[in-house]
Amino acid sequence: MNGGQALIRIRDLANRFGHHSVHEHLDLDLYPGEILGVVGGSGSGKSVLLRTIIGLRRPDAGSIEIFGEDLRRLSGQRRSQLERRFGVLFQRGALFSSLNLQENVALPMIEHARLKRRAAEFLARIKLALVGLPVSAALQYPAELSGGMIKRAALARALALDPEVLFLDEPTAGLDPIGAASFDQLLLTLRNALGLSVFLVTHDLDTLYSTCDRIAVLAKRRVLVADRLEVVENVDDSWVRDYFHGPRARAARNRHRLWKED
Ligand SMILES: Nc1ncnc2c1ncn2[C@@H]1O[C@H](COP(=O)(O)OP(=O)(O)OP(=O)(O)O)[C@@H](O)[C@H]1O
């Protein structure tokens, strides 16, 4: 999976808020077609890293190359062309409450791809079907939906412009275990069908075991390790030990084993 060239290449990255240093000398790659899980303790800087990669925050040092281009050296126009190749699902879904689902998903197509409203809403209904929502959901408003449906709708919006890379911040947070498991399966199906590369910030051990090809652990202000689960689990670090060898990880591992045998 990581034999090819990285789609995203981060080197020597630093992010600081005043005297508070969140990242120093952070290196990380995202390879084509992989689902990379990003984990770390609360406050270790997972969301700041995601925001920096997608250009919402300017890093204090280091380089981020995306599709072979250095983000910091791009003109505004080139940068926004590049940003159209990302889809982002923020932690709280971030749908517009005054728009129904098909309008929410159509909006990026109207704004960025200059589609006419009718065509955009037609394509939006296809995206909503792609993420497993019923036809009737297209005319519903976010307030009328369950948490799981909101996540799916937010995913449909992240897919609106047919991105190559998907950034997901805690996509299963707040979902019940069944909703979370079906979201994980959806993610795998979409990755396989669309060839997406996925940068996935999560605390959810079940998601890590069932969907991720590699896992990056953020600790000590950098990426401590980024590798396959079997390698990461055996890294000699107190956070890694507590996280991957605690009772919750054992339960997730057993569930995953049973699921694979089924
Ligand atoms: N705009 C900001 N101003 C000041 N400090 C910030 C800002 N954004 C983030 N931080 C700090 O950066 C650190 C990393 O925050 P971040 O949200 O990336 O952590 P996280 O790993 O995503 O945590 P969690 O798992 O709890 O969501 C925290 O100490 C946070 O307080």
Ligand as a Chemical Component Dictionary entry (heavy atoms), coordinates in Angstrom:
data_LIG
# 
_chem_comp.id                   LIG 
_chem_comp.type                 NON-POLYMER 
_chem_comp.pdbx_formal_charge   0 
_chem_comp.three_letter_code    LIG 
# 
loop_
_chem_comp_atom.comp_id 
_chem_comp_atom.atom_id 
_chem_comp_atom.alt_atom_id 
_chem_comp_atom.type_symbol 
_chem_comp_atom.charge 
_chem_comp_atom.model_Cartn_x 
_chem_comp_atom.model_Cartn_y 
_chem_comp_atom.model_Cartn_z 
_chem_comp_atom.pdbx_ordinal 
LIG N1  N1  N 0 -7.101  28.104 18.403 1  
LIG C1  C1  C 0 -6.377  27.631 19.433 2  
LIG N2  N2  N 0 -5.787  28.468 20.305 3  
LIG C2  C2  C 0 -5.039  28.008 21.333 4  
LIG N3  N3  N 0 -4.803  26.713 21.566 5  
LIG C3  C3  C 0 -5.368  25.829 20.734 6  
LIG C4  C4  C 0 -6.173  26.237 19.617 7  
LIG N4  N4  N 0 -6.588  25.128 18.951 8  
LIG C5  C5  C 0 -6.075  24.079 19.614 9  
LIG N5  N5  N 0 -5.341  24.490 20.667 10 
LIG C6  C6  C 0 -4.622  23.633 21.612 11 
LIG O1  O1  O 0 -3.874  22.700 20.869 12 
LIG C7  C7  C 0 -3.846  21.445 21.550 13 
LIG C8  C8  C 0 -4.271  20.351 20.594 14 
LIG O2  O2  O 0 -5.666  20.503 20.315 15 
LIG P1  P1  P 0 -6.454  19.490 19.376 16 
LIG O3  O3  O 0 -7.871  19.951 19.336 17 
LIG O4  O4  O 0 -5.748  19.352 18.083 18 
LIG O5  O5  O 0 -6.312  18.131 20.190 19 
LIG P2  P2  P 0 -6.914  16.714 19.834 20 
LIG O6  O6  O 0 -5.780  15.754 19.837 21 
LIG O7  O7  O 0 -7.737  16.807 18.587 22 
LIG O8  O8  O 0 -7.821  16.481 21.132 23 
LIG P3  P3  P 0 -9.222  15.700 21.331 24 
LIG O9  O9  O 0 -8.897  14.255 21.172 25 
LIG O10 O10 O 0 -9.579  16.045 22.737 26 
LIG O11 O11 O 0 -10.199 16.227 20.299 27 
LIG C9  C9  C 0 -4.731  21.582 22.781 28 
LIG O12 O12 O 0 -3.906  21.820 23.907 29 
LIG C10 C10 C 0 -5.573  22.806 22.466 30 
LIG O13 O13 O 0 -5.927  23.476 23.629 31 
# 
loop_
_chem_comp_bond.comp_id 
_chem_comp_bond.atom_id_1 
_chem_comp_bond.atom_id_2 
_chem_comp_bond.value_order 
_chem_comp_bond.pdbx_ordinal 
LIG N1  C1  SING 1  
LIG C1  N2  SING 2  
LIG C1  C4  DOUB 3  
LIG N2  C2  DOUB 4  
LIG C2  N3  SING 5  
LIG N3  C3  DOUB 6  
LIG C3  C4  SING 7  
LIG C3  N5  SING 8  
LIG C4  N4  SING 9  
LIG N4  C5  DOUB 10 
LIG C5  N5  SING 11 
LIG N5  C6  SING 12 
LIG C6  O1  SING 13 
LIG C6  C10 SING 14 
LIG O1  C7  SING 15 
LIG C7  C8  SING 16 
LIG C7  C9  SING 17 
LIG C8  O2  SING 18 
LIG O2  P1  SING 19 
LIG P1  O3  DOUB 20 
LIG P1  O4  SING 21 
LIG P1  O5  SING 22 
LIG O5  P2  SING 23 
LIG P2  O6  DOUB 24 
LIG P2  O7  SING 25 
LIG P2  O8  SING 26 
LIG O8  P3  SING 27 
LIG P3  O9  DOUB 28 
LIG P3  O10 SING 29 
LIG P3  O11 SING 30 
LIG C9  O12 SING 31 
LIG C9  C10 SING 32 
LIG C10 O13 SING 33 
# 
